[in-house]
Amino acid sequence: MKDVVLKTPYNKDFVISGSEKDKSIIGAIESNKGYYEQNNMELLKKIIKPDAVCLDIGANIGVISLCLGYLASYGKVFAFEPSYHNFTFLVRNIIQNEVSNIMPLNYGLLDKECNIDFSYVEEVAGCSFIADTGIKEGVSEKIKCISLDAWDNAVGIDHIDFIKMDVEGSEIKALAGSMKTLKKFKPDLLIEFNPIPMKRFFNERPSQLFDILQKIYDRIYLISDRENELIIIDDFNHLENMLKKGKGWEDLFCTSNTKTLL
């Protein structure tokens, strides 16, 4: 285990515990002198209200969950993480940072309730995955998955304001099980758009995911770490060109609220 200090734009530091072998989160925070996904953090500062109800889908060890819990100080954060290894660190990080409004949930979100194999890769714990194609790497775990719609029906949340989704290629299935909830609450969505795991783990076309997002949301922005701004995406060809210019994957911010960024 290794501890690092996460710095944020909110004048708040967190102690983050994770695998000492992990390069994707623990290593990334170290190499960036304490910072992590700075543009996303700045966006959260602008859009998360103190009474917001937030979902962190693919919470991993809890970096974004902790930030959401701090910003939504009078609200609630539901942090979904299916991996036993990551979930253990998620719970530890919530407790040691004394953030009391985060509820950790040891589930994955797909389009149905099921038990499925999950690959936990310690060196890149942030990139652990489910695969329909049968690919396995690292340690194989059996995890429980549910749909967001079924969870919402069972729990009876009265509003959801924001969702972060980072699920390493299973976005299409996760969204398929979330459609009723998304249409009912119209939450803002921060989602990773990475064609490589979509193709490798699910044999799905990235354009399918973009089409789904366009049907749900009025505006889709790319969170640019090059221009340090939000770039509105007109169509999939535009997004594809932006992916080619960059690192091959990007984070998207999707909203139907005209006042979100004002």
C-alpha positions in Angstrom: 0.0 0.0 0.0 1.1 3.6 -0.7 -0.2 6.9 0.5 -0.1 10.1 -1.6 -1.5 13.6 -1.0 -4.1 14.8 -3.6 -4.2 18.5 -4.1 -7.4 20.1 -5.5 -8.5 23.6 -6.7 -10.8 23.7 -3.7 -8.1 24.5 -1.0 -8.6 21.0 0.2 -6.1 18.2 0.3 -6.9 14.5 0.6 -4.7 11.5 1.6 -5.2 8.8 -1.0 -4.2 5.2 -0.3 -3.8 2.7 -3.1 -1.6 -0.1 -4.5 2.1 0.9 -4.5 2.3 -0.7 -8.0 -0.6 1.4 -9.5 0.6 3.8 -12.1 -2.8 5.0 -13.3 -4.0 6.8 -10.1 -1.4 6.7 -7.3 1.5 7.0 -9.8 -0.3 9.7 -11.8 -0.9 11.8 -8.7 2.8 11.4 -7.8 4.1 12.3 -11.2 1.8 15.4 -11.4 3.1 16.7 -8.1 -0.1 16.0 -6.2 -2.7 16.9 -8.9 -5.0 14.6 -10.8 -7.3 15.3 -13.9 -7.0 19.1 -13.2 -9.4 20.2 -15.9 -12.1 17.8 -14.6 -11.5 19.1 -11.1 -12.0 22.7 -12.3 -15.2 21.7 -14.0 -16.6 20.1 -10.9 -15.8 23.2 -9.0 -18.1 25.2 -11.4 -21.0 22.8 -11.6 -21.4 20.9 -8.3 -23.8 22.6 -5.9 -23.6 22.1 -2.1 -26.8 20.1 -2.0 -26.2 18.0 -5.1 -26.8 14.3 -5.3 -24.0 12.7 -7.3 -23.2 9.3 -8.6 -19.6 8.1 -9.2 -19.9 5.1 -11.5 -16.5 3.4 -11.6 -15.3 5.1 -8.4 -12.1 3.1 -8.2 -10.2 4.2 -5.1 -12.3 7.3 -4.6 -10.4 10.3 -5.9 -13.4 11.9 -7.7 -15.8 10.6 -5.0 -13.9 12.5 -2.3 -14.0 15.7 -4.4 -17.7 15.3 -5.0 -18.3 14.7 -1.3 -16.4 17.9 -0.4 -18.1 20.1 -3.0 -21.6 18.6 -2.3 -21.2 19.1 1.4 -24.9 19.1 2.1 -25.7 16.5 -0.6 -24.9 12.9 -1.1 -22.5 10.8 -3.2 -23.1 7.2 -4.2 -19.8 5.6 -5.2 -20.1 2.4 -7.3 -17.0 0.3 -7.5 -17.3 -3.5 -8.3 -13.7 -4.6 -7.7 -12.9 -6.0 -4.3 -9.4 -4.6 -4.4 -10.4 -1.1 -5.4 -13.4 -1.1 -3.1 -11.2 -1.8 -0.1 -9.1 1.3 -0.9 -12.3 3.3 -1.6 -13.7 2.6 1.8 -10.3 3.3 3.5 -10.0 6.7 1.7 -13.5 7.7 2.6 -12.9 6.9 6.3 -9.4 8.4 6.6 -10.5 11.7 5.0 -13.6 11.8 7.2 -16.0 12.5 4.4 -19.3 11.4 5.8 -21.7 11.9 2.9 -20.3 9.3 0.5 -21.9 5.9 0.4 -19.7 3.2 -1.2 -21.5 0.5 -3.1 -19.7 -2.7 -4.2 -21.5 -3.1 -7.6 -20.8 -2.6 -11.2 -23.5 -1.0 -13.4 -24.6 -2.7 -16.6 -27.9 -3.3 -18.4 -29.1 -6.1 -16.1 -28.4 -7.9 -12.8 -25.7 -10.5 -13.3 -22.5 -11.9 -11.9 -19.6 -11.5 -14.3 -15.8 -11.9 -14.5 -13.8 -8.7 -13.8 -10.1 -8.2 -14.5 -8.2 -6.3 -11.8 -4.8 -5.1 -13.1 -2.8 -3.9 -10.1 -0.3 -1.9 -12.2 -3.1 0.1 -13.8 -5.9 -0.3 -11.3 -7.8 2.6 -12.8 -8.1 0.6 -16.1 -9.5 -2.7 -14.7 -12.3 -4.0 -16.8 -15.2 -6.3 -17.8 -15.0 -7.9 -21.2 -17.7 -9.6 -23.3 -14.9 -10.8 -25.7 -13.4 -13.1 -23.1 -10.2 -11.1 -22.6 -8.7 -11.4 -19.1 -5.7 -9.8 -17.5 -4.3 -9.6 -14.0 -6.5 -11.0 -11.3 -9.9 -12.3 -12.3 -12.7 -11.5 -9.8 -16.4 -12.4 -9.9 -18.4 -9.2 -9.4 -22.0 -8.4 -9.0 -23.6 -6.0 -11.5 -27.0 -4.3 -11.4 -28.7 -1.7 -13.6 -29.0 1.9 -12.5 -32.7 1.9 -13.2 -33.2 -1.1 -10.9 -31.1 0.5 -8.2 -33.1 3.8 -8.5 -36.4 1.9 -8.2 -35.2 0.1 -5.1 -33.7 3.1 -3.3 -36.1 5.8 -4.4 -33.8 8.7 -4.9 -35.8 11.9 -5.5 -33.2 13.6 -7.7 -29.8 13.1 -9.2 -27.8 16.1 -10.3 -24.5 14.7 -11.6 -23.0 11.4 -12.8 -19.4 10.6 -13.4 -19.0 7.4 -15.5 -15.6 5.8 -16.2 -16.2 2.1 -16.8 -13.4 1.1 -19.3 -15.5 0.3 -22.4 -18.8 -0.9 -20.9 -20.4 2.6 -21.2 -23.0 1.4 -23.7 -24.3 -1.3 -21.5 -24.2 0.9 -18.4 -26.2 3.6 -20.2 -28.7 1.0 -21.5 -29.5 0.1 -17.9 -29.8 3.8 -16.9 -32.2 5.3 -19.5 -35.3 5.7 -17.3 -33.2 7.3 -14.6 -31.4 9.6 -17.0 -34.7 10.7 -18.7 -36.3 11.3 -15.3 -33.6 13.3 -13.6 -31.6 14.7 -16.6 -28.3 14.8 -14.6 -25.2 16.3 -16.0 -22.8 13.6 -17.1 -19.0 13.5 -17.1 -18.0 10.4 -19.1 -14.8 9.0 -20.5 -14.9 8.4 -24.2 -12.2 5.8 -25.1 -12.7 3.8 -28.3 -9.9 1.3 -27.5 -11.7 -0.6 -24.7 -15.1 -0.3 -26.4 -13.7 -2.2 -29.4 -11.3 -4.5 -27.5 -13.6 -5.6 -24.7 -17.1 -5.4 -26.3 -16.6 -5.3 -30.1 -18.7 -2.1 -30.1 -18.4 0.9 -32.4 -17.5 4.2 -30.6 -20.1 6.0 -32.8 -22.8 3.9 -31.0 -21.9 5.6 -27.7 -21.9 9.0 -29.2 -25.3 8.4 -30.8 -26.8 7.4 -27.4 -25.4 10.5 -25.7 -26.8 12.8 -28.5 -30.3 11.3 -27.9 -30.1 12.0 -24.2 -28.3 15.4 -24.0 -28.7 18.7 -25.8 -25.0 19.6 -25.7 -21.9 17.5 -25.6 -18.5 19.2 -24.8 -15.0 17.8 -24.9 -13.0 18.7 -21.9 -9.8 19.8 -23.5 -6.5 19.6 -21.6 -4.7 21.3 -24.5 -6.8 24.5 -24.9 -7.9 24.3 -21.3 -11.5 24.9 -22.3 -14.8 23.1 -23.1 -15.2 22.5 -26.9 -18.7 21.8 -28.1 -18.9 18.7 -30.2 -21.1 19.0 -33.3 -21.1 15.3 -34.5 -19.2 12.1 -34.3 -16.8 13.1 -37.1 -15.8 16.2 -35.1 -15.2 14.1 -32.0 -13.2 11.5 -34.0 -10.9 14.3 -35.4 -10.4 15.6 -31.9 -9.4 12.1 -30.7 -6.9 11.8 -33.5 -5.3 15.1 -32.5 -5.0 14.1 -28.9 -4.2 11.1 -26.9 -6.8 8.8 -28.4 -9.4 9.2 -25.7 -11.1 12.2 -24.0 -13.5 13.1 -21.3 -16.9 14.5 -22.4 -19.3 16.7 -20.4 -22.9 16.2 -21.4 -25.7 18.5 -20.3 -29.2 19.7 -21.1 -29.2 22.5 -18.5 -28.7 25.9 -20.2 -27.6 27.4 -16.9 -25.0 24.7 -15.9 -22.0 26.6 -17.1 -23.2 30.1 -16.5 
